[in-house]
């Protein structure tokens, strides 16, 4: 049998442990619903690779990563996305004021003063552009201006490879000069 002092001590320890380890469920609920981002970065640069080879580099003034799964980055204050070749050199450069980057699928929605410059020197100007690493494509339904070494093209909508080497303006506008003296 327990002696009285030991029994009182044992009851005191159990009482303290029982009350010390409990949580107010309202406090737990408030903590769990605080929400907010899981990461906030300033002056950040993220690099992405496939099979150990660097494929893309995303640099931004401000990035906020959501706490939800799959993670989404809100990118503000201006950003650049470099599309890299097999040796890690920049093959194309995309810049915009802000965007939303889905990390898992590497899908980017770029907004505001969007500029895409390809390695051949052609440059796209628009206000909205969608870029996908999975399909290696970019597209927009917004008005576009494409500056090439031969001149400037205008239209609405564009589809292209991610390196902006092969592209199609979906609804071209303006005056076009066609050289009919050349034969193939």
C-alpha positions as CSV (number, residue, x, y, z in Angstrom):
1,X,0.0,0.0,0.0
2,X,1.0,3.5,-0.6
3,X,1.7,5.7,2.3
4,X,-0.3,8.9,2.5
5,X,2.6,11.3,1.6
6,X,3.5,9.2,-1.5
7,X,-0.1,9.1,-2.6
8,X,-0.5,12.8,-2.3
9,X,2.7,13.4,-4.3
10,X,1.6,11.0,-7.0
11,X,-1.8,12.7,-7.3
12,X,-0.1,16.2,-7.4
13,X,2.2,15.0,-10.3
14,X,-0.7,13.5,-12.2
15,X,-2.8,16.6,-11.7
16,X,0.0,18.9,-12.9
17,X,0.8,16.8,-15.9
18,X,-2.8,16.5,-16.8
19,X,-3.4,20.3,-16.7
20,X,0.0,21.3,-18.0
21,X,-0.2,19.2,-21.1
22,X,-3.7,20.3,-22.2
23,X,-4.4,22.9,-24.8
24,X,-7.3,25.2,-25.1
25,X,-9.0,24.1,-28.3
26,X,-9.9,27.7,-29.2
27,X,-6.3,28.7,-29.0
28,X,-5.3,25.8,-31.2
29,X,-8.0,26.6,-33.7
30,X,-6.8,30.3,-33.8
31,X,-3.2,29.1,-34.4
32,X,-4.1,26.7,-37.2
33,X,-6.1,29.4,-39.0
34,X,-3.5,32.1,-38.9
35,X,-2.8,31.4,-42.6
36,X,-0.4,33.5,-44.4
37,X,2.6,32.6,-46.6
38,X,5.0,29.8,-45.8
39,X,7.9,31.9,-47.2
40,X,8.6,35.5,-48.1
41,X,11.7,36.3,-50.1
42,X,13.2,39.6,-51.3
43,X,15.9,39.8,-54.0
44,X,15.5,36.1,-54.6
45,X,16.8,33.8,-57.3
46,X,15.5,30.2,-57.7
47,X,17.1,27.7,-60.0
48,X,15.3,24.7,-61.5
49,X,16.8,21.6,-63.1
50,X,15.9,18.4,-64.9
51,X,18.1,15.3,-64.4
52,X,20.8,17.5,-62.7
53,X,21.0,20.0,-65.6
54,X,20.0,23.6,-64.9
55,X,17.0,24.6,-67.1
56,X,15.4,27.8,-65.7
57,X,16.3,30.6,-63.3
58,X,13.7,32.8,-61.7
59,X,14.8,36.1,-60.1
60,X,12.4,38.5,-58.5
61,X,12.3,41.6,-56.3
62,X,9.6,40.0,-54.0
63,X,8.3,36.5,-53.8
64,X,5.6,35.1,-51.5
65,X,5.1,31.3,-51.4
66,X,1.7,30.1,-50.4
67,X,1.2,27.6,-47.5
68,X,-1.3,25.5,-49.5
69,X,-0.3,22.5,-51.5
70,X,0.7,22.5,-54.2
71,X,2.8,25.7,-53.5
72,X,2.2,28.8,-55.6
73,X,4.6,31.8,-55.7
74,X,3.2,35.4,-55.9
75,X,5.9,37.4,-57.6
76,X,5.9,41.2,-57.5
77,X,8.2,44.2,-58.0
78,X,9.5,42.9,-61.3
79,X,11.0,39.6,-62.2
80,X,13.0,37.7,-64.9
81,X,12.8,34.1,-66.0
82,X,15.7,32.8,-67.9
83,X,15.3,29.8,-70.1
84,X,18.7,28.0,-70.2
85,X,20.3,25.9,-72.9
86,X,22.1,22.6,-72.3
87,X,25.3,24.4,-71.2
88,X,23.5,26.7,-68.7
89,X,23.7,29.8,-70.9
90,X,20.6,32.0,-71.3
91,X,18.6,31.0,-74.4
92,X,15.6,33.3,-73.8
93,X,14.7,35.9,-71.2
94,X,11.1,36.7,-69.9
95,X,10.6,39.8,-67.8
96,X,7.4,41.3,-66.3
97,X,6.1,43.4,-63.5
98,X,4.4,40.6,-61.6
99,X,3.3,37.0,-61.9
100,X,2.0,33.8,-60.4
101,X,4.3,30.8,-60.5
102,X,3.0,27.3,-59.8
103,X,6.1,25.6,-58.5
104,X,5.0,22.0,-59.0
105,X,4.0,22.3,-62.7
106,X,6.4,25.2,-63.4
107,X,3.6,27.2,-65.0
108,X,4.0,31.0,-65.0
109,X,1.4,33.7,-65.6
110,X,3.2,37.0,-66.3
111,X,1.4,40.4,-66.1
112,X,2.3,44.0,-66.8
113,X,5.0,45.2,-69.3
114,X,5.8,41.6,-70.3
115,X,8.9,41.2,-72.5
116,X,10.2,38.0,-74.0
117,X,13.5,38.1,-75.9
118,X,14.7,35.1,-77.8
119,X,18.3,34.2,-78.7
120,X,17.7,35.1,-82.4
121,X,17.0,38.8,-81.4
122,X,13.2,38.8,-81.8
123,X,11.4,40.5,-78.9
124,X,7.8,40.2,-77.8
125,X,6.0,43.0,-76.0
126,X,2.6,42.3,-74.4
127,X,0.7,42.7,-71.1
128,X,-0.1,39.1,-70.4
129,X,1.8,35.9,-71.1
130,X,1.5,32.2,-70.0
131,X,4.6,30.1,-69.9
132,X,4.8,26.4,-69.3
133,X,7.9,24.3,-68.7
134,X,6.1,21.0,-69.2
135,X,5.0,21.8,-72.8
136,X,8.0,24.2,-73.4
137,X,5.4,26.7,-74.8
138,X,4.3,30.3,-74.3
139,X,1.0,31.9,-75.3
140,X,-1.2,34.9,-74.9
141,X,-4.6,36.2,-76.2
142,X,-3.6,39.8,-75.5
143,X,-2.4,42.3,-78.1
144,X,1.2,41.7,-79.1
145,X,4.1,43.6,-80.7
146,X,7.0,41.6,-82.0
147,X,10.2,43.4,-83.0
148,X,12.5,41.5,-85.4
149,X,15.7,42.6,-87.2
150,X,13.4,42.9,-90.3
151,X,10.7,45.1,-88.7
152,X,7.8,45.2,-86.3
153,X,4.8,42.9,-86.3
154,X,1.5,43.6,-84.5
155,X,-1.5,41.5,-83.6
156,X,-3.6,39.8,-81.0
157,X,-2.6,36.5,-79.6
158,X,0.6,34.5,-80.0
159,X,1.8,31.0,-79.6
160,X,5.5,30.1,-79.4
161,X,8.2,27.8,-78.1
162,X,9.7,28.8,-74.8
163,X,12.9,30.1,-76.5
164,X,10.9,32.4,-78.8
165,X,12.5,31.0,-81.9
166,X,9.4,29.7,-83.6
167,X,6.2,31.7,-83.1
168,X,2.8,32.5,-84.7
169,X,0.8,35.7,-84.2
170,X,-2.8,34.4,-84.2
171,X,-4.5,37.6,-85.5
172,X,-1.9,39.7,-87.2
173,X,-2.8,43.4,-87.9
174,X,-1.1,46.2,-89.8
175,X,0.6,46.5,-93.2
176,X,2.9,43.7,-94.4
177,X,5.4,43.9,-97.3
178,X,5.7,40.6,-99.1
179,X,8.6,40.1,-101.4
180,X,7.2,38.3,-104.4
181,X,10.4,38.5,-106.4
182,X,12.0,35.7,-104.5
183,X,11.3,32.1,-105.4
184,X,12.1,29.0,-103.4
